[in-house]
Amino acid sequence: MGSSLAAMSTNKTIPTGQSVSTFLTAVVPERRALQARQLDGVFQRATGFEPQMWGESIVGYGRYHYVYNSGRSGDFLATGFAVRKGAFSLYIMPGYQDYGAILSRLGKHKTGKSCLYVNKLQDIELDVLEELIRAGVQDLGRMWTVFPV
C-alpha cells in the first residue's frame, strides 16, 4: 500500500508561470536583490537555460522527469536557487557526495541533503559555483534526461 501511495503523490514544487524578473525585483533588501540577480546570471551561464519559477520562491533552470523503482514519477527542476532570509539555498542535483574537490575551492558554505547554503555571494568564488552547477547538471543528465524547460 505504501508504494502505491508514493506513486500517486505529486510534487508540491511545480512550475508556476510567475515572472522570475518580478520575483527577483521584489527581493528585499536591495543588496539581497542584487545578489539574487547575480546568481540568476551565474545559473544561466552555467546551464544555458532560461529561469522559471518553481513554487513560490525557487528559481529553477531546466527540468528532468524521473521514475523511481517505487513507481513514483514526476518532474523537478534540474538546478536552481531560493532566496531565504538567512542564506541562499542552492539546489544542485543530485547532491554533493561527489563534489568534495569543487566544494573545497568554493568558499564559505554549508551543505544539506541536496542543498548548498551560502549567506552572501562575497563569501564564495562564483567561477567555482559555475563549475559546480555544470557538474551537477551533467551528473543529473547521466541519470535522467535534462530538458531546457
N, C-alpha and C positions, 0 to 999 in steps of 0.2 A: 504494500500500500504506500509506503514512504516514497518509493521511486516513481510511482505514478503521480503522486502529488508534486514531486520535483519536476517531472516532465510537464506538468500542467502550469506550474508557476511561471510568471512573466517578470522580466526586468522592470524595476521601478524607474531606472535611469534610462530614458529613451530620448531620441532627438525631439526637440520641441518646436523648431522653426523660429524661435526667438532670435532677434538680431544680436549677433556677437558684438558688433560695434556699440550698440545701445547698452548692452551689459557692461562692457569694458569701460565705457564712458561714465557709468553710474557708480563705479567702484570708488569708495572713499577710504581714507583721504586721497587727495590728488596724487601724492607721491606713490601711493599704492596703485592707483590707476595707471600711472606712467610705467611702473614695473610690470603690471599686467599686460599692457600693450607691448612692452619689450619682450615679454615671454611669448606672446602671440607671434611676434616676428621670428623668434628662435624656433618655435614649433613649426611654423610654416616653412622656414628654410630647411629644417631638418627632414621634414616629411614630404614637402611639395604639395600638401593637401590644404584646402581651404578649411577654416574653422567652422564648427557647427555647435550650437548649444545642445547639451545633453542634460536633461533635467533643468532645475532652476539655476545651477551655479557652476556647471562643468563645461569648459570649452574643450571640445574634442576635435581630433584630427584623424580622419579615416575611420573605418569600421571593419569589423570582421563578424562572420557568422560562425557560431560554434555549435557542436553537437557532442554532448558528453555520453559516456557509456550508460549512464542512468536513463538516457533518453531526453534529458533536459536540453533544450536548444534555444538559441536566441541570437541577438545582435548586440554588440557592445563597441564602444569607441576603441580605436587602436591605441591611441595615446592622447594625452591632454593634461589640463590643469584646472584647479579650482582655486579661487581666491578665498581664503579663510581669514578670520580675524588675526590669529597669531602667526600664521605661516601660509605659504603657497603649498598646496598639495599637488604634486606632480604624479600623474598616472602613466607609468612607463611599463607596459605589459611585456612579458608575462611575469615580471617580478625582478628581484635583484640578486638571486642566488649566483648568477654567473658574471656579475658586473663589478666584482671587487677591485679589479685593476683600474677601471674607469672611475669608480666612486672614490678611490684613494686620491685621485687628482682633482676631484670636483670642488672641494672646499667644504665649508661648514654646512652640514645637513644631518637629517635623521631619516631612518628608513622604517617603513611599516611593512605589512604583508605584500602589497604591490604598489605602495605609495612611497614617494620621496618627499620629505618636508624641508622647505627652505624658508627661513624667516625673511630674508631680503636678498635681492639679486646681487648686491655688492659682496655678499658672503661666498659667492661661488664663481667659478670660471665658466662663462657662457659657452665658449667653444667646446669645453668638455661636456657640458649639458647637451649640446647639439650632437656630439658623438654618442652620448648615452641614449638619446632619443632614437637616433638612426639604428643603433644596435638593438634596441628594444623592438622597434618595428620590424627589423629584419628577422629577429628571432621569432616574433609572433607570426610572421609570414611563412616560417618553416612549419608551423603547426596548422594555421588556418589561412585562407585567402584573405588578404587585406585589400579593401576597396577604398577609393578616394572619398566617397560619401556614403 
